[in-house]
Amino acid sequence: MAMGPEPWLAECAGMTPPKPSSDAAAARRVPEPRSCYPVFHPITTRWMDNDIYGHVNNVVYYSWFDTAVNAYLIGQGALDIHGGEVIGLVVETQCNYFAPLAFPQAIDAGIRVARLGSTSVRYEVGLFAQGEPLSAAAGHFVHVYVDRRSRRPCALPDALREALEPLRRDAA
């Protein structure tokens, strides 16, 4: 089913920074507004998320990415973590940090799909302190979907593809 550009895409179309002149600049990202993400999942910080420096430890952000995306997929009926024949394995992750987050802040995880392939999906997640307009962190991870038993890549199930289509950044 062909879909037109989602309304949230229009505001983010110009958010891609200009082509960098060095590899170091290529890795830099900038905070994005909430409007760049079509759906959000609430995250509750925990006391144990903070490290000795008084902010959420970097490893926790990756857990939040995984939690937000999988909660969305389960909520859409697109992922059965206990009995589904197809499961997603994380094969790549990355995160940029722009502002500290700390317990007891409430966090909103914005979710979008940067690439929807035949066997894999690249998700992009922005983490926002509740009420803040710009992301405190942003990153991505890639799921390769595999047969649960053989662990061999397989085609994305139709229900999964349907759940992810509205989140595509490249839908324009």
N, C-alpha and C positions, 0 to 999 in steps of 0.2 A: 504494500500500500504506500503510495507516494505521499509524503507529507510536506507542507510548506515550512518555511522557517518558523521556529518557535519564537514567541515574543521576547523571551529572555535573551535570545541570540543577538538581536539588534543592538542592544546596549553594549555587548561584549565584543562586537565585531572589530572595534579598534583597539582592543586591549592587548593585542600581541605587540610586544616591543619591537622596535626596528631591528633589522639584522645586525648582530653585534660584529665588532671588528676583531674580536679575540675570542679564544676558547673560554677564558674566564668570564667574559661578558655574556657568552652564550648560556652559561649556567644560571645567570641571574634572572630572577623573576621579580615581579612587583606585586604588592597586595592587590587583590581584586575586590570589587563591590559584590554584595550579596546578589545583585541582579544577574550576575554571570552564572548562577547556579539555579537550575529549575526546581530542585527539590531539596529539602533539608531533613536531617535526622537529629534529634536532640541527644546530647551526650552529657552525662552527669560526671563531673570530676570527683575523684576520691582523695582522701587524705594521703593515701599511699602513692598517688600519682606524682606528688611533689618530691623533688630531690633536695639535697642539702643546700642548694642555692635558692630555694624558695619558689621555684617554678616547676611546671610539669616537665618531667624528664623526656628527652627526645624519643626514647623508644615507645613511649605511651602513644604518641601521635600515630604511629603505624597501626597500633591496635585500634585506635579510633577510626582510621580509614576503613579497615576491615569490618569493624562493627557497623559502621554507617551503611556501607554498600550491601553487606549481607542482610542487614535488617530490612533494607529497601526491597531486595530481591525476594526474601521470605514473605514480606508483607504483600507483594504483588502476586504471590503464588507461583513465582518463577524458579524457586530453589527449594528443594526438599533435602535438607542436610542429613537426614537420617536414612531415607529410603530411596532417594533419587538415583537413577542410573548414571547421571552426568553430574560431575562436581567440578568446581573451579579451583585450580591450584595457582597460588601467587608465584610468579616467576621474576617479577621486577618491582622495586619500590623506590621512591625518591620523595624528599620533603625539603621545602624551603621554609625558614622561620623568619617572621617579620616583627613579631611582638610577643612578649611572654604571656603565657596562660598559667593559671594557678588555681588550686583548690581554695575556696569553694565556688569558683566561677561555673556558670552554666555555659555550655558550648553548643553551637549549632554547626553541624557538618553539612556543607553544601555538596551536592553530588551532580556530576555530569559525565557524559561518555565522550571521550576524545576520539576513540576509534572502535568501530564494531566490525571485527573481522569474521572469517568463517569459523575459526576455532578459538579465537581470543578476543578479549575486550580490554581496552585501556580506560580505566576510570580516573577522573580527576576529582580531588576532594579539597574544598576550602574549609578551614576551621575558623569560626568566628566566635569571639566572646559575645555572649548574649547582648543584643542591643547595639553592637558595634557595626559600623557600615563596611569596614574593610577587613579582609582576612588577616588573621594573626599568623597563619601558616597555610601553605598550599602544597599539594603534592600529587603523586599519582601512584597507581599500582596496576599491574597487568595480571589478569586471570587467563590462564589457558584452560579451556574446558576439556575434560578427559572422561573416558569411561571409568566408572568407579572401580571395576574389577581389574581391568587390564592396565589402567593408567595411561592409555594411549589417547592422543588428541582426537576429538570428535566434533562434529558440527554442532553449533549452538542450537539448542532446542527452540522451537517456534515460540513457546511461552516466554523464554528468556529474551529472545530477540524483540518480541512485542513489548515487553516491560522496559527494555532499554532504548528503543527507538525515540521516545519523547525526550530522552536525556542527551541525545547526540549533539555535540558541539558542531559537527560538520554537516548538520542537516540543512544548512542554508544553501 
